[in-house]
Amino acid sequence: MGKTIIISNRLPVQLQIDNNTIKAIPSVGGLATGMKSVHQGGDSLWIGWSGLTDEEIPDGMSGKIDEALAKHGSSKVNLTTDEVDGFYYGFSNRTIWPLFHYFLEYAEFELESWETYKKVNQKFADAIVAKANEDDIVWVHDYQLMLVPQMVKEKLPDISIGFFLHIPFPSYEIFRTLPWRKEILQGLLGADLVGFHTYDYERHFLSSVKRLLGLEVSFNDIYLDDRIIKVDSFPMGIDYKKFSDAAKAHQQKAPEEHSELQQRLDAHKESTPDAKFLLSIDRLDYSKGIAKRLNAFEYFLNKYPQYKEKVRLIILAVPSRSNVPQYQLLKREVDELVGRINGEFSTVSWTPIWYFYRSMPFENLIDLYTSSDIAWLTPIRDGMNLVAKEYIATRTDKTGVLILSEMAGSANEMNESLLINPNNFEQIADAINQAITMPIEEQQERNDILQKRLERYNVEKWANDFMTSLKNQKEKSHAYVSKKLTDQLLNSVLKEYTTAKRRLLFIDYDGTLAAFHNDPQKASPDEELYELLDKISSQENTDMFLISGRDKETFTKWFLLKKYNMIVEHGVWLSKNGGDFSMLENVKKDWMEKIQPVLESFVDRTPGSFIEEKNYSLAWHYRKTDPDFGQKRASELNTVLTSLIANDDLSVLNGNKVMEIKSSNVNKGRAAMRMFGEADYDFVFAIGDDWTDEFMFQELPESAVTVKVGLQKTQAKYYVDGTKDVRKLLKRFVE
């Protein structure tokens, strides 16, 4: 087993340069803590930016930095000041961050920033490729590096890659506004496993993949060329024991051992024993809704005036991206709001809001968590929000109330908290009142459930679950029934082909010889295809059949003059050597007038769908519809048709974005076997892409060479990736 390579924008260490010496200090919290279980021992490497630009590294110190980082299992990616500005402060935080948090009005779409983002992502990918082997496992983190998976996969196609997004993935309607939306999706699909905090983000991602890239999605599997990409949700936990133990140790301290902040909190508790502390901790970011929270607090004091001098809101706003204009404006707005509300409501002995604009050491965070009666966390949009989990973990006596925005990812796991809409001031005011008046027993009952869940699904479990799923995905990708028709296997097939005395070939058309087209009538053969089929059909002792669900009129127009053997409408009609079509099966069509109105009603209600009328079957196409809506309508239609045709000896074929109703005694397998029985064939070949071709693969003898186009579950022995590979394969038959 190879090593594990972790990649994030920043390394989990802080560098200090002093008197020509380098010191690397491990970071605490967040991703660094979460990845401890994965990043340990000598079998792991963490790649990222050191935090120092090339211009900031003193001459001759780069090698010493590498040595200091190596002691912590880390390796740096070098970035210039311009690259950090364009990649991190530019595209990452002025385009992706606001867009993915639904602040479309703040999103900037600058081509120069995008080009820098691509360039820096390539730097990270190159750093991985330089250190990686094919048997390693790569785990890429977050929105700054969304192009890296594909860049690595291009150089190391067999390496196992996981990607985890720590922020929300927006709905398709928001994501589609990004000019480079397809490139971002393609970058992410270089991974074998794409992880999100919640099912909602997973669902949005899959929806965008279907709509923008047109890829086949089955539940949470994406089929891309010869790969299956799994998409799943893994809600990130915290180091529960660390916070719980710190809180227990804090409770045992004597008053004189308390920090200055804790002594200040204690003094206020003693002066007003029944007063309540409300705690709000966030980075100063517009997605956190701090300004809105302050306005809601003002609304609460006006709606419930009895709580004046009985509650205090403690706001800790951690500085963030202070050189981005929106953050500077937000800082000014929050400062002004705090000043105005305090000016309006303060009394001689009471200031309603304590406002801290700074980072706080871990010890002071524990002071705030253990002293606050209510944690009030109401982001407008948040990928997870671990502060909510940290607060609950520190409540050693199980008291305390968590008021949490339903827009935070953690809300999905924390239903026992008071969930609110951060835009609904009335609901927020009532929730604060409910929290203040909540009986101790109810608080403990709610928190007991929350604590057990958080302790069970901690950050280590999150990391291990992701890694286990990534390893399983690699095995699953290779566990399909069919094998890829590699050059080595093809050589073996060609040997059988050339030595055979009599050959029989069945070749599907749509999705096999020709790519799908929104209008089936426009997917006509090109000159190259005619030339290829001419060569195959003219070979001695070779019977080639084009076998398709197409109607006989279309194939008459396209192929009759070529005198190819043809089976159409799934086995109803047969034409040999340019002769007129004759019926292979005795089928009825009186049922069609009963089914036609049903299909027409679905066409009326499903924009983009249409009916194709064949001689003895009806097909409802939905390739041009919205993918999710089309699939939903197809499921409905399937239910309706199944009940309608129960006693009519009819069946429904669910093909590639098409549903076809036909006689039950007609299928490609039955037709193929009739042709097989007409001569003594010692080489049989069949290729197709659809469920309708599975009848052929199933019915033909065990010795037949059966090939599926695309990586899907199949009865075929082999598979090839797409229509281009089909033509390459058939060319080998005539070379």
C-alpha angles and dihedrals in degrees: 000000000000129000129280117247117199119196126192136151092255129034119241091247135075118222123220120189115198129161093344092308128113126219122187114202119191115243120236130220134015119038095353090062094041094054096048092101091051098038103058140112124009096305097077137072128189117206123193148112114300094219092250120100120222089256092054096052109093117235113278094013100099093086092048090051090053090052093049092049093046089062087063094045091255138130126193134230111213116231131180124223090254091051092051090049095049099035104036108021091029120042099008097048104023097042114019100033097053094037095050090047091052095251093129092161090065096047116110120200104202118165092208092056090048091052090051090048090054092046094051093045087054089052091055091046092050090050089054094046090050091057102031137091126199092255094055125103117231122201115190120194133213146333098307091069106039095131095051099085094060093042090055094042090056091059098034106029095174098048117111112242130186126187127195124192112207095190130059120283106224129230118273092255090060098037093051090065089070109100091214096044096128093048091052092050092046089050092053092046090065083080123086091214125029114193133197134179095242141023090243092063090045090051093049091051094050090048091054092047091054096044101040103032099026092224124158112257121191111188100305098339121101118202112215120168105302095342139086115212117199121212119197144155123247113176107215117236133198135244089270096181093052093056096038093049092046090053092049091049090048092054091055095055119110115241092253089057093057120112121251090257093050091050089052091050091047091051092055092046090053095047092052108022096181095047118115128222117217113198126206119179122176144134108262095260131138090232090064094066096225095150091048090049091054091051089048090052089053089050090050093052090051094046095044104031091166088078095061108122087011100080134046126192113215111199120191109186111185113211113252136178091340092176093063110095096227090055092051090052091047091051090053092047093050092046091052094046093050090048094048096046093045089047091051100045108024121116130190092273102027136062110182097208130044107194124196119183102188145073116274129211118248092257092059092048088057088049090056096042095049095043099047119090093199132030109207112194115166112162116175088222127357133169093220118324108219094189088078090056093044091053093053092046091057096052095100094173090045093241123128134079128244118210106193135181113243085221091070117095090230090062088080090065099034105061091143089070121082102269117204141173105248090217095055107086093178091056091045093051091050091047092053089050090049091049093050093049098038111126116245091241092057092047091052093045092053095043094046090062092044094049094050091051094047093046091050097046100040128158093271091055089049092054094044092048091053093048092047091050091049092052091047090050092058090053092045092053089059096041098080120127093238126062124223109258096242124184090261093053091042091055088056091050091048090053090056090046096052095045095046119112095208126017132199121193128187113191124183118214117207112061090006112056093013132029118246119271128199087236108046091206091062095057092088122156121269127221093261090057093048090051092050094048091046090057094048096046092047094055115112118260091007124126111192121189125190101213118192148149088235122118119261093242092062094046091045089056095045105037116008095094088052088061093225119159108253138189113187141178089037093297107327097109133041130192122181127195095344095311123140118278116266128187116265092187132034102237136167129226103188089102092065096079089057094050099039096075090050092054091045091055089054091049089053091052098040113062112215097025124112143177124248112202115208128179096264105008142047123221126198110204121199103168092117095050128096103282098233094040092046091051091049092050091046090054091050092047091049090055092048094047094046090059093043098051099037094116101028103082090244131130137200119230114203104207134167102312090329136094117202128192115205143143114298093230092061124084140129093254093057092047093046092052091052089056091045090056094056097074143013102268121182095181122047123178129182129177131179144137107217142075087252089065091056088078088062094047090049099045102042117091121276090251093061119111103234122186130190120205107226132015105285138127105282148158089231120109095223141022137205125199105242151328093295089057090049091058092046089052095049091047088060088059091061100037 
